[in-house]
Amino acid sequence: MNFPEIKNLEERYYANVFGRLPVAVTHGKGIYLWDVSGKKYLDCFAGIAVSSLGHAHPAIVKTIAAQAKELIHVSNWLYTIPQLELAKLLCKISGMNKAFFTNDGTEAVECALKLAHRMTGKTKFISTRGAFHGRTLGSLGLTHSEKCRKPFEKILKYKNIVFIDYNDCDALRNAIKDDKKNNNKIAAVILEPIQGEAGVVIPGENYLPEVREITKENDILLIADEVQTGFGRTGKMFAYEHRGVKPDILCLAKGIGGGFPIGACLFREGLDFEKGEHGGTFIGSPLACAVSKAVIETIIKDKLIVNSEKQGRYLLENLLDAGFDARGKGLMIGINTNDGKKKVMELIEKGILTIHSENTVRIIPPLIIEKQHCDEFLGKI
Ligand SMILES: Cc1ncc(COP(=O)(O)O)c(C=O)c1O
């Protein structure tokens, strides 16, 4: 099938939601993807920071085949070992106490909202301007983008959201002060340690530690949404480690499964649901959990977090040297341009895949990227 035929199929049969790039992919290997015409691309966005091991990684392929032969799904009426082993591994690497699995990032945030309300009895949440936390009717309330929220404002589940400026602790203090005058209803503050969809917004060094201090002082839970920043993306396993803080609740997805759909909500000691308060048919399936465990173990065994820091630094330094207006942490880099869409299209012509948030071109490649790939990217941009 050629590209115009594929485009026609989409227009006729698929919901009108995606503003896609004009590339139809057939297969991938390592950091490269190929389209229907046989053109090869360097993948510099990894399916939006997801395919941390690149494409067709042997550890993922082997685990999917082996686990599918044993068991794919039984539901949570029964125990399965891969689910509990993954929960144990996640708690070990994060220092959190318990895990709940989800199918994606928005469900991880939904879980965090329910848990925060359940544990505090409070109904209000603080989110930040620019934040993206998902598109289901709870998490959408925390997502700041007007384009995502506005058409559905009347049916949002949580209307009790206060948006404050990101990277502004005085705004947080003021919001809490106002809340105290109004019966003290704030259950939690939710934020991304680095805002991803907003275009790689990196807060000041003291922001996270100060937010942690303020939330602790005021008995408010801190939910870190590391759906995008987790699993080595920023040069640490989790981005909160850069600042030595620990959240009460941690939302994860994207890189956790290397492309297999799975997410997780982790929480500290003292927080938990009662039986029956949360659940889901597909969540924590043996297949998803076995793949996720293989992905995390490969990230650790192949030292991909160190690689993320090293290649990220190399990319950023070279971009800055070449005069680009860029910023980043590990392999999460944003480049300001005059026209983000135009730059992404220009790079597609040259065989490089990136995405953009308005005029910020985002470089979020697989963690397996090597120097030669960075040079290929730098040569073409
Ligand atoms: C920080 C953050 N939270 C939540 C989500 C929602 O995740 P999903 O698209 O898997 O539902 C995203 C997606 O981009 C995200 O970047």
The ligand as a MOL file (V3000), in Angstrom:
LIG
                    3D

  0  0  0     0  0            999 V3000
M  V30 BEGIN CTAB
M  V30 COUNTS 16 16 0 0 0
M  V30 BEGIN ATOM
M  V30 1 C 3.7950 13.5310 32.0130 0
M  V30 2 C 2.7080 12.7430 31.3670 0
M  V30 3 N 1.7050 12.2550 32.1180 0
M  V30 4 C 0.7230 11.5220 31.5840 0
M  V30 5 C 0.6800 11.2610 30.2370 0
M  V30 6 C -0.4200 10.4380 29.6630 0
M  V30 7 O 0.0810 9.1900 29.2960 0
M  V30 8 P -0.7050 8.2750 28.2450 0
M  V30 9 O -0.6560 8.9750 26.9350 0
M  V30 10 O 0.0530 6.9810 28.2710 0
M  V30 11 O -2.0870 8.1160 28.7630 0
M  V30 12 C 1.6840 11.7720 29.3950 0
M  V30 13 C 1.6630 11.5560 27.9590 0
M  V30 14 O 2.3290 12.1820 27.1780 0
M  V30 15 C 2.7290 12.5390 29.9790 0
M  V30 16 O 3.7240 13.0520 29.2420 0
M  V30 END ATOM
M  V30 BEGIN BOND
M  V30 1 1 1 2
M  V30 2 1 2 3
M  V30 3 2 2 15
M  V30 4 2 3 4
M  V30 5 1 4 5
M  V30 6 1 5 6
M  V30 7 2 5 12
M  V30 8 1 6 7
M  V30 9 1 7 8
M  V30 10 2 8 9
M  V30 11 1 8 10
M  V30 12 1 8 11
M  V30 13 1 12 13
M  V30 14 1 12 15
M  V30 15 2 13 14
M  V30 16 1 15 16
M  V30 END BOND
M  V30 END CTAB
M  END
